[in-house]
Amino acid sequence: MKEGIKLDREAVVAMFETQRRYFNATLDLRLIDVGRGEAKMRLPFREAVMNGAGNVHGGAIMSLCDSVFWVALATLYGREQPTSTASLTCNFLRPARRPHDLIGHARVLKAGKRIVYGVVDVHGEDGKLIAHATANFMNEPLDEFRRRPREGDETDHVRL
């Protein structure tokens, strides 16, 4: 964890908004609140995230957990820290029924140099606990990240 990083709520919100053009836009995830090592995000209920039984699809709930934990991690390490999900385990405790939006609350419990561990609780707007997830994210050293080829860079291709 970087020492001395001050939490700048506006910067965290702006950082998340840059990600909305990707998969987060598909789910219409909305950042509600951030704190040091914490974040809350809303997954609006709509037909696009339902499963065949009329509940919110488990994959949408896991995506909420993954995204909100990434924001909580970014409040500690800063926006330039490259990171990826190492593991995400989600226990579904009850169906997420209409018409409630889901609220994911992520908390970083252990902020290591390389591995970041935490939890996400997902509640319906009625306050009922829908799911509980544990997350491990892996921080990539910045020097390795900077050496990685980027989209549009010239790369050598090997013919098979």
C-alpha positions as CSV (number, residue, x, y, z in Angstrom):
1,M,0.0,0.0,0.0
2,K,1.3,3.4,-0.8
3,E,1.9,5.5,2.2
4,G,0.6,9.0,2.2
5,I,-2.0,8.6,-0.5
6,K,-4.9,10.9,0.5
7,L,-8.3,9.8,-0.5
8,D,-9.7,12.2,-3.1
9,R,-13.4,11.2,-3.6
10,E,-13.7,13.2,-6.8
11,A,-10.7,11.5,-8.3
12,V,-12.0,8.0,-7.4
13,V,-15.4,8.8,-8.9
14,A,-13.7,10.2,-12.0
15,M,-11.5,7.0,-12.2
16,F,-14.6,4.8,-12.0
17,E,-16.4,6.8,-14.6
18,T,-13.6,6.2,-17.1
19,Q,-14.3,2.5,-16.7
20,R,-18.0,2.9,-17.4
21,R,-17.4,2.6,-21.2
22,Y,-16.4,-1.0,-20.6
23,F,-18.3,-3.8,-19.0
24,N,-19.5,-1.7,-16.1
25,A,-21.7,0.2,-18.6
26,T,-23.4,-3.1,-19.6
27,L,-24.4,-3.6,-16.0
28,D,-25.1,0.1,-15.4
29,L,-23.1,0.0,-12.2
30,R,-23.2,3.2,-10.2
31,L,-20.7,4.2,-7.6
32,I,-22.5,5.4,-4.4
33,D,-19.7,6.1,-1.9
34,V,-16.0,5.6,-1.2
35,G,-13.9,5.7,1.9
36,R,-10.4,4.6,2.7
37,G,-10.3,0.9,1.7
38,E,-14.1,0.9,1.2
39,A,-16.6,1.4,-1.6
40,K,-20.3,1.1,-2.2
41,M,-21.9,0.5,-5.6
42,R,-25.4,0.0,-6.9
43,L,-26.5,-2.6,-9.5
44,P,-29.9,-1.3,-10.8
45,F,-32.5,-4.0,-11.2
46,R,-33.7,-4.4,-14.8
47,E,-34.6,-7.2,-17.1
48,A,-31.1,-7.3,-18.8
49,V,-29.6,-8.7,-15.6
50,M,-32.3,-11.3,-14.8
51,N,-32.0,-15.0,-15.1
52,G,-34.7,-17.4,-16.3
53,A,-36.3,-17.5,-12.8
54,G,-36.7,-13.7,-12.8
55,N,-34.0,-13.0,-10.2
56,V,-30.7,-11.1,-10.7
57,H,-28.3,-13.4,-12.4
58,G,-25.4,-14.7,-10.2
59,G,-22.9,-13.6,-12.8
60,A,-24.1,-10.0,-12.5
61,I,-23.8,-10.2,-8.7
62,M,-20.3,-11.5,-9.0
63,S,-19.4,-8.7,-11.4
64,L,-20.8,-6.1,-8.9
65,C,-18.5,-7.7,-6.3
66,D,-15.5,-7.6,-8.5
67,S,-16.0,-4.0,-9.6
68,V,-16.8,-2.6,-6.2
69,F,-13.8,-4.3,-4.6
70,W,-11.5,-2.9,-7.4
71,V,-12.7,0.6,-6.4
72,A,-12.1,0.0,-2.7
73,L,-8.5,-1.2,-3.5
74,A,-7.9,1.9,-5.7
75,T,-8.7,4.1,-2.7
76,L,-5.6,2.7,-1.0
77,Y,-3.1,2.2,-3.9
78,G,-4.0,5.0,-6.2
79,R,-5.4,4.9,-9.7
80,E,-2.1,4.0,-11.4
81,Q,-1.7,0.7,-9.6
82,P,-2.3,-2.2,-12.1
83,T,-4.2,-5.0,-10.5
84,S,-6.3,-8.0,-11.4
85,T,-8.6,-10.4,-9.7
86,A,-6.7,-13.5,-8.4
87,S,-9.8,-15.1,-6.9
88,L,-13.4,-14.2,-6.1
89,T,-15.6,-16.5,-4.2
90,C,-19.3,-15.6,-3.8
91,N,-21.8,-17.3,-1.6
92,F,-25.4,-16.6,-2.6
93,L,-27.6,-16.5,0.5
94,R,-31.0,-15.8,-1.1
95,P,-32.4,-14.9,-4.5
96,A,-32.2,-11.3,-5.5
97,R,-35.8,-10.7,-6.4
98,R,-37.4,-7.7,-8.2
99,P,-37.8,-4.8,-7.8
100,H,-34.9,-4.1,-5.6
101,D,-31.6,-2.7,-6.7
102,L,-28.5,-4.4,-5.2
103,I,-25.9,-2.5,-3.1
104,G,-22.4,-4.0,-2.9
105,H,-20.2,-2.8,0.0
106,A,-16.6,-3.7,-0.3
107,R,-14.0,-3.6,2.4
108,V,-10.2,-4.2,2.1
109,L,-9.2,-6.3,5.1
110,K,-5.5,-6.9,4.3
111,A,-3.6,-4.6,2.0
112,G,-0.4,-6.3,1.1
113,K,2.3,-5.2,-1.3
114,R,1.2,-7.8,-3.9
115,I,-2.0,-9.4,-2.6
116,V,-5.0,-7.5,-1.4
117,Y,-7.7,-9.4,0.5
118,G,-11.2,-8.3,1.4
119,V,-14.9,-8.9,1.5
120,V,-18.0,-7.7,-0.3
121,D,-21.5,-7.9,1.1
122,V,-24.4,-7.5,-1.3
123,H,-27.8,-6.3,0.1
124,G,-31.1,-5.6,-1.5
125,E,-32.6,-2.2,-1.0
126,D,-34.8,-3.8,1.6
127,G,-31.6,-4.5,3.7
128,K,-31.6,-8.3,3.2
129,L,-28.2,-9.9,2.7
130,I,-28.2,-11.4,-0.8
131,A,-24.6,-12.6,-1.1
132,H,-21.2,-12.5,0.6
133,A,-18.0,-12.6,-1.3
134,T,-14.3,-12.9,-0.5
135,A,-11.8,-11.3,-2.9
136,N,-8.1,-11.6,-3.6
137,F,-6.6,-9.1,-6.0
138,M,-3.0,-9.2,-7.3
139,N,-1.1,-6.0,-7.7
140,E,1.3,-6.0,-10.5
141,P,4.7,-4.3,-10.0
142,L,4.6,-1.0,-12.0
143,D,7.9,-1.7,-13.8
144,E,6.5,-5.0,-15.2
145,F,3.3,-3.3,-16.2
146,R,5.1,-0.5,-18.0
147,R,7.2,-3.1,-20.0
148,R,4.1,-4.9,-21.2
149,P,3.1,-4.3,-24.9
150,R,0.1,-2.1,-25.3
151,E,-2.7,-2.2,-27.9
152,G,-1.4,-0.7,-31.1
153,D,2.3,-1.3,-30.2
154,E,4.5,-3.2,-32.6
155,T,5.0,-6.7,-31.4
156,D,6.7,-9.8,-32.8
157,H,4.4,-12.5,-33.8
158,V,5.3,-16.1,-33.9
159,R,3.9,-18.3,-36.6
160,L,2.8,-21.8,-35.6
